[in-house]
């Protein structure tokens, strides 16, 4: 059985955009399919919005499977941080988050992923499977951040 302590990673990229612009892009979860290689679409549940306690659903696709996840927003501090827990804060199993830190005329954007508790899928892994699982997640995060950077820098928008 894999230890969940090893199931954490984060990656950072510098983007030539204002933190508020980047925060607004990420918190519009309906746009996640523009940059994520796994999450192909998202929608707010029942007209919710990017605030703590709101829920959204994401449709995810990998070569070997597809699945939907319901997520609860747990941090929404514009323009500094946005995070959610897959499955909600009561029974959730993965926390995803973004931090936005001004860095000169750019913004340092960090995306993080942490497994919070065992699931059937994780329990079935042995410790030898963990590095590949984390590496796959890191590649997805890197691609997401690169795509976010490309989109943000292609059409600069003033913060609202």
Steps between C-alpha positions, in 0.01 A plus 500: 500500500633843403567768759297813431782715643686456170198608296567872481652727241499859391642689204551873441518715188551872440226664293495850353157584637346662806416262790134609491473412130649156560282445807192589295605260224545208740185571700295490181504121522300478175831587326708220657478292183700772320816418694468166680603183314275288726204715608316551174208700635360646823176661603367664813238292677160673521621849404773517763799737478867502605456541874574279799233233534403500130502176301595424141531185292788411273511246218840331478645284222808280489579246232385212720195656668256790540337627818318795654588655835304736724722757666447746785678834504697529826705815433402800290716799585517727197764552364722276716366146518229267373464137607250217506468150638378219278208342683460795737670596823309241707582188296743630239809324387703746289572871543588709195608860533648804329701779661573832327795708621611826334860484379603832346282549192411128492311259721634181648224240461528180705267206446497237772350153541480299821328171573319536833384146566510149362266400222453153351721602209781625724470209742554265205835664420821371644784738582664427163193648322511831687785674312334438162165624631656819636705548182188471284329759717804730478497479120131594500563794733790623284285479187213679674729783615661535156156520337378752758810713431448478122134604524563775758789654310327480160214731596597724790204629694502770767390383845144587593 
